[in-house]
Amino acid sequence: MSKSKRTRVYSPSPSSRHRSPSESSTCTQSCKRLRRTSISPPPQATSTKLAQADGLYKSPTKLRLEQASLRDSSTIEYQQIAWENLKKNINRLINKVNRSNIPLITKELFQYNIIRGRGLLAHRIIEEQIASPFYTSVYAALVAVINSKIPQIGELIVKRLISSFHQSYQQNDKTNCLKTTRFIIHLIHQNVLLDTLPIEILVYLLKNPSDDSVELAIEVIKECGQKISEFCPRMLDSFFSKLRNLLHESSLHERTRNMIEALFAIRMNQFKADRLIPSDLDLVDEQRSQRIGLIDPCDPESMLDIFQYDEQYDENENKYKQIRKTILGESTGDEDESSSSSSNSDDENQQSIIDATVANLGTFFRIMFLTLRLNKGAEKCARKLLQKNTRPGAEIGVCRIILDLCAKKRRYRPFFGFLAQRLCLLKTEYVGCFEKAFQNQYEIAHHLESVKLKNLSNFFGYMLATNSISWSVLRCIRLTEDNTTSSSRAFIKNLFLKLVKFLGLSKLINRFTDPTLTEYFQDLFPRDDPKNTQFSIKFFEAIGLDGLTNGLREFLRRNPTPTPPILSALSIKEKEDEDDHENQGHIEALRRELQMQQQNKQDKKDKKNSHRMVQLK
């Protein structure tokens, strides 16, 4: 039964059953011609083929071969192949990004003209964040690094996020709106956006409250409540007052009311659950914040996502090469791009140190910066800094850059202390450089900001605690009211608190009472004047380290009278001569006065005796 059915299905049509042999042969030949025609279509213009192949996959090898066959960059075929290659490279790198390789990914991204492909880059980052909201902090850190170098791309990403927020909110798409809001909040934490944007979002969400808008507002307050409470606490109070009123309204769902109550509990704990930027994602020191508000017109510029012919293609490519050299610190010249080993030379430039002369200081700083960025381990980084011989004097440049990077961080990072300690162990020249740097930084303490001052004092506190530098550097500190400022006293305070943290108070006291080191601490614990001694005692009492001043207290108890100041030998001799002369004159005057008093007494006595004699007679 089944066999007959199959025969019936695949049997020839009625019209072909009764064909003659010649007709059937003609039909067979025509079918073959049709098959050949369908397999090999008629040739078309190259531009038409490339235009049709815009959305089709081509392997990178095939794209390179096609681009190699085209020499003229002014043709649409060449530019379209370059566009496809740029798109694939951007997608490939964004797919590879994670918490540990952001510096590497950004460096490789800058190798391509991401200004031309900024639409592709922005679209891919936002698309990946929506697909993987768990990695929002990673994508925000990536955007922060890109925005610090090319703010034009950061501005486009921010505009698209704000536009997407409005679109999702108007369409009641709660899921995408929540993801977009979370991305915006993380960009605020990275200082890509201003701190006032969360207030604008909260005002917008609570203007016409609903279950979804209140839930979004709660998410914003959870993430940014700490920041809002610092610069605008009154606005935060008004938001909580609005939520308190909504809490008693029956229009809200019970789940939403429970979320509001949980938010009040978080506020009672002073937003301790507020997420700070993890240290491995805090990659930017000087950020360029985008001044874009929620109600500002935000054109997403969707046309940047598709290919557009550029009449000035070569000129724009050369401009981007100059921008890339500025960002990455590449050497000027064409040999970096003409040789096939350019990628290897770039890797070597990241790991090597060149002469730290004034002419090359900018390039030296950028290469050092990349070396410190790409090596998270202190030992590995120190080994790469020392793996090539440097000219004499380069060590002081390395020290300055390490201190500069350490000072610019938002908080002190132990990595820089570990790195400096390792450098001092591997090469003794660094010990003297860091000792000179300590004196220089203390002398300019009044020019430093509070954060930089604290970071540097913590850095040198670690160096002293580990004996990486000599304790003799402390003799540059004279702790008196006249010789210190508020900034220098803050430097000393943070330095000693760091020493106590590493050594403990008992070990620190033993260190300062060591007879071999006391000569370095004479000005730190002055005994030349009771006023200075009292000032030093009160200073250490104020920072909670009065145990260091036991020797000064004993000195004051034994010497209650003021101690004369220490003078030079010439001053002492002149002072002695002057004192002798003054004393001699004073003695002569006293002698004459005493003689006159005795003479007067004798005269009075003689007169009295004569008067008695007269009476007796």
C-alpha positions in Angstrom: 0.0 0.0 0.0 2.8 2.4 0.9 4.7 1.4 -2.2 1.9 2.3 -4.5 1.5 5.6 -2.7 5.1 6.5 -3.2 4.8 5.6 -6.9 1.8 7.8 -7.2 3.4 10.7 -5.5 6.6 10.6 -7.6 5.0 9.6 -10.9 5.3 12.0 -13.8 2.5 14.4 -14.6 -0.3 13.4 -17.0 1.0 15.8 -19.6 4.5 14.2 -19.5 3.3 10.6 -19.6 2.3 10.8 -23.2 5.3 12.8 -24.5 7.3 11.5 -27.3 11.0 10.5 -26.8 12.2 13.7 -28.6 10.0 15.9 -26.4 11.3 14.2 -23.3 14.9 14.7 -24.4 14.3 18.3 -25.1 12.7 18.8 -21.7 15.7 17.1 -20.0 18.2 19.5 -21.8 16.1 22.5 -20.9 16.1 21.4 -17.2 19.8 21.1 -17.2 20.2 24.5 -18.7 17.9 25.9 -16.0 20.0 24.2 -13.3 23.2 25.7 -14.7 21.6 29.1 -14.9 20.4 29.0 -11.3 23.8 28.0 -10.0 25.8 30.6 -11.9 23.8 33.8 -12.2 24.8 36.4 -14.8 27.7 38.7 -13.8 26.8 42.0 -12.2 28.7 45.1 -11.3 31.1 44.9 -8.4 29.4 47.6 -6.5 26.0 45.8 -6.8 27.5 42.6 -5.4 29.1 44.4 -2.5 25.9 46.3 -1.8 23.9 43.0 -1.7 26.5 41.3 0.5 26.3 44.0 3.2 24.2 41.8 5.5 25.9 38.5 4.6 28.7 36.8 6.5 32.1 36.8 5.0 35.1 35.3 6.7 37.9 37.7 7.8 40.3 36.0 5.4 38.0 36.5 2.5 37.5 40.2 3.5 41.3 40.7 3.6 41.7 39.1 0.2 39.0 41.3 -1.3 40.4 44.4 0.3 43.9 43.5 -0.9 42.7 43.2 -4.4 41.3 46.8 -4.2 43.9 49.5 -4.0 41.9 52.7 -4.4 40.5 53.8 -1.0 38.2 56.3 -2.7 36.0 53.6 -4.2 32.8 52.5 -2.5 33.9 48.9 -2.8 37.0 49.5 -0.7 35.3 51.5 1.9 32.4 49.0 2.3 34.8 46.1 2.8 36.7 48.2 5.4 33.3 49.0 7.1 32.5 45.3 7.3 35.9 44.5 8.7 35.5 47.3 11.3 32.1 46.0 12.3 33.4 42.5 12.8 36.4 43.6 14.9 34.2 45.7 17.2 31.7 42.9 17.7 34.6 40.5 18.4 36.2 42.7 21.0 33.0 43.6 22.8 32.2 39.9 23.0 35.5 39.2 24.7 35.4 42.0 27.4 35.3 41.0 31.1 36.4 42.4 34.4 40.1 41.5 34.0 40.8 42.5 30.4 39.2 45.9 30.0 42.6 47.8 29.6 43.6 45.3 26.9 40.3 45.5 25.1 40.2 49.3 25.1 43.8 49.4 23.8 42.9 47.0 21.0 39.7 49.0 20.3 41.7 52.2 19.8 43.7 50.4 17.1 40.6 50.7 14.9 38.8 53.8 13.8 36.1 53.8 16.4 35.2 57.4 15.6 34.0 56.2 12.2 32.4 53.2 13.8 31.1 54.9 16.9 27.5 54.0 16.0 28.5 50.4 15.7 30.3 50.5 19.0 27.5 52.2 20.9 24.9 49.9 19.5 27.0 46.8 20.4 27.7 47.9 24.0 24.1 48.8 24.7 22.9 45.6 23.1 25.3 43.5 25.2 24.3 45.2 28.4 20.6 44.6 27.8 21.4 40.9 27.0 23.6 40.6 30.1 22.6 43.1 32.8 24.8 41.2 35.3 27.9 42.7 33.6 26.5 46.3 33.6 29.4 47.4 35.8 31.9 46.0 33.3 30.4 47.8 30.3 30.1 51.0 32.4 33.9 50.8 33.1 34.6 50.2 29.4 32.5 53.2 28.5 34.3 55.3 31.1 37.7 54.5 29.6 36.5 55.2 26.1 34.8 58.5 27.2 37.9 59.7 29.0 39.8 59.5 25.7 37.1 60.2 23.1 34.2 62.0 24.7 32.4 62.0 21.3 31.7 58.3 21.7 30.6 58.6 25.3 28.2 61.4 24.4 26.6 59.2 21.7 26.2 56.3 24.2 24.6 58.5 26.8 22.2 60.1 24.3 21.1 56.6 23.1 20.6 55.4 26.7 18.4 58.4 27.6 16.5 58.1 24.4 16.0 54.4 25.1 14.8 55.2 28.6 12.1 57.5 27.4 11.0 55.1 24.7 10.8 52.1 27.1 9.0 54.2 29.7 6.4 55.4 27.2 5.9 51.9 25.9 5.5 50.5 29.5 8.5 48.2 28.8 9.5 47.7 32.4 12.3 45.2 31.8 14.2 47.3 29.3 13.6 50.5 31.2 15.0 48.9 34.3 18.1 47.7 32.5 18.7 51.1 30.8 18.2 52.8 34.2 20.8 50.6 35.8 23.3 51.3 33.0 22.8 55.1 33.4 23.3 54.7 37.2 26.6 52.9 36.7 27.8 55.6 34.3 26.9 58.1 37.0 29.1 56.2 39.5 31.9 56.3 36.9 31.5 60.1 36.6 30.6 59.8 32.9 27.3 61.6 33.8 26.7 64.3 36.3 25.4 63.6 39.8 22.3 65.7 39.2 20.8 63.2 36.7 19.5 60.8 39.4 17.4 63.7 40.8 16.0 64.4 37.4 15.1 60.7 36.9 13.4 60.5 40.3 11.3 63.7 39.7 10.3 62.2 36.3 9.3 58.8 37.8 7.4 60.1 40.8 5.5 62.8 38.9 2.8 60.3 38.0 3.5 57.4 40.3 2.5 53.8 39.4 3.7 50.4 40.5 6.3 50.3 37.8 7.5 53.9 38.1 7.8 53.6 41.9 9.8 50.4 41.5 12.2 52.1 39.2 12.5 55.0 41.6 13.3 52.6 44.4 16.1 51.1 42.3 17.5 54.5 41.6 17.5 55.5 45.3 19.1 52.2 46.3 22.0 52.8 43.8 22.4 56.5 44.2 21.0 57.3 47.6 24.5 57.9 49.1 25.5 60.3 46.4 22.2 62.3 46.6 22.5 62.5 50.4 26.0 64.0 50.1 25.3 66.9 47.7 21.5 67.4 48.0 20.0 65.9 51.2 16.9 68.0 51.1 15.9 66.5 47.7 16.4 63.1 49.1 14.1 63.9 52.1 11.4 65.1 49.7 11.6 61.9 47.7 11.2 59.8 50.9 8.3 62.1 52.0 6.7 61.3 48.6 7.2 57.6 49.1 5.9 57.8 52.6 2.7 59.3 51.3 2.4 56.6 48.6 2.9 53.9 51.2 -0.5 54.7 52.7 -2.3 54.8 49.4 -4.3 51.7 48.5 -3.7 52.2 44.8 -0.3 50.6 45.0 0.2 46.9 44.9 1.3 45.2 48.2 4.6 44.2 46.6 5.4 47.8 45.9 4.5 48.9 49.4 6.9 46.2 50.8 9.7 47.5 48.6 9.1 51.0 49.9 9.3 49.7 53.5 12.5 47.9 52.7 13.9 51.1 51.2 13.3 53.0 54.5 15.2 50.2 56.3 18.1 50.7 53.9 18.1 54.5 54.6 18.2 53.8 58.3 21.5 51.9 57.7 22.8 55.0 55.8 22.8 53.2 52.5 25.5 50.7 53.5 24.3 48.5 50.7 25.1 51.3 48.2 27.6 49.9 45.7 30.9 51.6 45.2 33.1 51.1 42.2 35.2 47.9 42.6 38.9 48.6 42.6 39.4 46.5 39.4 36.8 48.6 37.6 38.1 52.0 38.8 40.3 52.7 35.8 39.9 56.4 35.1 41.4 59.2 37.1 40.4 62.3 35.2 37.0 61.8 33.7 35.1 64.1 31.3 31.5 64.1 32.5 28.8 64.6 29.9 26.5 67.5 30.7 23.3 65.9 29.4 20.1 66.1 31.2 17.0 63.9 31.1 14.9 66.5 29.3 17.6 67.6 26.8 17.1 66.6 23.2 18.9 63.4 22.6 19.3 62.4 18.9 20.4 58.7 18.8 21.9 59.3 15.3 20.8 55.9 14.0 22.4 56.7 10.6 25.8 56.1 12.1 25.0 52.3 12.3 25.0 51.9 8.6 27.6 52.3 5.9 28.1 55.8 4.4 30.5 56.7 1.7 33.2 59.1 2.8 34.7 61.4 0.1 37.6 62.3 2.5 38.3 58.8 3.6 42.1 59.0 3.6 42.2 62.4 5.4 39.9 61.2 8.1 41.9 58.0 8.6 45.1 60.0 9.0 43.4 62.3 11.5 42.4 59.2 13.6 45.9 57.9 13.4 47.1 61.1 15.1 44.5 60.7 17.7 45.5 57.1 18.3 49.1 58.1 18.7 48.1 60.6 21.3 46.0 58.1 23.2 48.4 55.1 23.1 51.7 57.0 23.0 52.9 55.4 19.8 56.1 56.6 18.2 55.7 58.8 15.1 56.7 57.2 11.8 55.4 54.9 9.2 57.4 51.8 10.1 54.9 51.0 12.9 52.2 50.3 10.3 54.3 49.1 7.3 55.9 46.1 8.8 54.1 42.8 9.6 55.6 42.7 13.1 53.9 46.0 14.2 51.8 44.2 16.8 54.8 42.6 18.4 56.6 46.0 18.5 53.5 47.5 20.2 53.6 44.9 22.9 57.3 45.5 23.5 56.7 49.3 23.7 54.1 48.6 26.4 56.5 46.7 28.5 59.7 48.7 28.1 61.0 51.9 29.5 62.7 54.5 27.4 65.0 57.4 28.3 63.3 59.8 30.8 64.7 63.0 29.3 62.7 66.1 29.0 62.2 65.6 25.3 60.7 62.1 25.7 58.9 62.7 29.0 55.5 62.7 27.5 56.0 59.4 25.7 57.8 58.0 28.7 54.8 58.8 30.9 52.3 57.2 28.5 54.4 54.0 28.2 54.8 53.8 32.0 51.1 54.4 32.4 50.3 51.5 30.0 52.8 49.2 31.7 51.2 49.9 35.1 47.7 49.5 33.7 48.4 46.1 32.0 50.2 44.5 34.9 48.1 44.0 38.0 50.7 42.1 40.0 53.5 44.2 41.6 56.2 41.7 41.1 55.4 41.1 37.5 55.2 44.8 36.9 58.5 45.6 38.6 60.2 42.8 36.6 58.9 44.3 33.3 60.1 47.7 34.3 63.6 46.4 35.0 63.9 43.9 32.2 65.6 46.3 29.9 68.6 48.5 30.8 67.8 52.1 31.2 70.1 55.1 31.0 71.2 56.7 34.3 68.6 59.0 35.7 65.6 57.1 34.5 64.9 55.9 38.1 63.8 59.3 39.3 61.3 59.5 36.4 59.8 56.1 37.3 59.5 57.3 40.9 57.7 60.5 39.9 55.3 58.7 37.7 54.5 56.1 40.4 53.8 58.8 42.9 51.8 60.8 40.4 49.5 57.8 39.6 49.2 56.9 43.3 48.2 60.5 44.2 45.6 60.8 41.6 43.6 57.7 42.8 40.4 58.3 44.7 41.8 56.3 47.5 45.2 54.7 48.3 46.0 51.5 46.5 48.5 49.1 48.1 49.6 48.1 44.6 51.9 51.2 44.4 53.5 50.5 47.7 54.1 46.9 46.8 55.6 48.0 43.4 57.9 50.6 45.0 59.1 48.1 47.7 59.9 45.6 45.0 61.8 48.1 42.9 63.9 49.1 46.0 64.7 45.5 46.6 65.7 44.8 43.0 67.7 48.0 42.4 69.2 50.1 45.2 69.1 53.3 43.1 65.4 53.5 43.7 65.9 53.8 47.5 67.6 57.2 47.1 65.1 58.3 44.6 62.1 57.6 46.9 63.9 59.2 49.8 64.4 62.4 47.8 60.8 62.2 46.7 59.7 62.0 50.4 61.4 65.3 51.2 60.1 67.0 48.1 56.5 65.9 48.7 56.6 67.0 52.3 57.9 70.4 51.3 55.1 70.9 48.8 52.4 69.5 51.0 50.6 72.8 51.2 50.0 72.7 47.4 48.5 69.2 47.5 44.8 68.4 47.7 43.5 66.4 50.7 43.1 63.1 48.7 46.5 63.4 47.1 48.0 64.2 50.5 46.5 61.2 52.1 47.5 58.8 49.4 51.1 60.0 49.4 51.4 59.9 53.2 50.0 56.3 53.2 52.4 55.4 50.5 55.5 56.6 52.4 54.1 55.1 55.6 54.2 51.7 54.0 57.7 52.3 52.6 59.0 53.2 56.1 57.1 50.4 57.8 58.7 47.9 55.5 62.2 49.5 55.7 62.2 50.1 52.0 63.5 53.6 52.6 65.6 54.8 55.5 64.1 56.4 58.6 66.6 59.2 58.2 64.1 60.9 55.9 62.1 62.0 59.0 64.8 64.6 59.9 63.3 66.9 57.3 60.2 67.3 59.6 60.4 69.9 62.3 57.3 69.6 64.3 56.7 73.1 65.8 54.0 75.6 65.4 56.1 78.0 63.3 57.6 75.3 61.0 54.4 73.5 60.0 51.1 74.2 58.2 47.8 72.5 58.4 48.6 70.5 55.3 52.0 69.4 56.6 50.5 68.4 59.9 47.8 66.4 58.0 50.7 64.7 56.1 52.4 63.8 59.4 49.2 62.6 61.0 48.4 60.2 58.1 52.0 59.0 58.0 52.0 58.0 61.6 48.6 56.4 61.5 49.8 54.3 58.6 52.9 53.3 60.6 50.8 52.3 63.6 48.6 50.3 61.4 51.5 48.3 60.0 53.8 48.1 63.0 51.6 48.5 66.0 52.1 51.1 68.8 54.6 49.1 70.8 56.9 48.4 67.9 56.6 52.0 66.7 57.6 53.3 70.2 60.6 50.9 70.2 61.6 52.3 66.8 61.5 55.9 67.9 63.5 55.1 71.1 66.2 53.2 69.3 69.5 54.9 70.2 70.8 54.4 66.6 67.9 56.4 65.2 67.2 59.1 67.8 69.4 61.6 65.9 66.9 61.5 63.0 63.9 62.4 65.3 65.3 65.4 67.2 63.2 67.9 65.3 60.2 65.6 65.3 60.3 65.6 69.1 62.0 68.9 69.9 63.6 69.7 73.2 65.2 73.1 72.5 62.2 75.1 73.8 59.4 74.1 76.2 56.9 75.7 73.9 58.0 73.5 71.0 58.0 70.5 73.3 54.5 71.2 74.5 53.3 71.6 70.9 54.7 68.2 69.9 53.1 66.5 72.9 49.7 68.1 72.1 49.9 67.1 68.4 50.5 63.4 69.2 47.8 63.5 71.9 45.3 64.9 69.3 46.0 62.0 66.9 45.8 59.4 69.6 49.5 58.5 69.8 50.4 60.1 73.1 52.4 57.0 73.9 55.2 58.3 71.6 55.7 61.4 73.8 56.6 59.7 77.1 60.2 60.8 76.7 59.2 64.4 76.1 57.0 64.4 79.2 59.9 63.1 81.3 62.1 65.8 79.8 59.7 68.5 80.8 59.4 67.1 84.3 63.2 67.1 84.8 63.7 70.5 83.1 60.9 72.9 84.2 63.0 76.0 83.3 63.4 77.1 79.7 66.4 75.7 77.9 68.5 78.4 76.1 68.5 78.0 72.3 71.4 76.4 70.6 73.7 79.0 69.0 76.7 78.8 66.9 80.2 79.0 68.3 80.6 82.7 67.1 77.3 83.7 68.5 78.1 82.1 71.8 81.5 83.9 72.1 79.9 87.3 71.2 77.1 86.7 73.7 79.6 85.8 76.4 81.7 89.0 75.8 78.6 91.1 75.8 77.4 89.5 79.1 80.8 90.0 80.7 80.9 93.7 79.8 77.4 94.3 81.0 78.0 92.4 84.3 81.2 94.4 85.0 79.5 97.7 84.6 76.6 96.5 86.7 79.0 95.5 89.5 80.8 98.8 89.5 77.5 100.7 89.8 76.5 98.5 92.7 79.9 99.1 94.5 79.5 102.9 94.2 76.0 102.7 95.5 77.0 100.6 98.4 79.9 103.0 99.3 77.5 105.9 99.2 75.1 104.1 101.5 77.9 103.2 104.0 79.1 106.8 103.9 75.6 108.1 104.7 75.2 105.7 107.5 78.6 106.8 109.0 77.7 110.4 108.7 74.4 109.8 110.5 76.1 107.8 113.2 78.7 110.6 113.8 76.0 113.2 114.0 74.0 111.2 116.4 77.0 110.6 118.6 77.9 114.3 118.7 74.3 115.1 119.6 74.5 112.7 122.6 77.7 114.2 123.8 76.1 117.7 123.8 73.2 116.4 125.9 75.6 114.8 128.4 77.5 118.0 128.9 
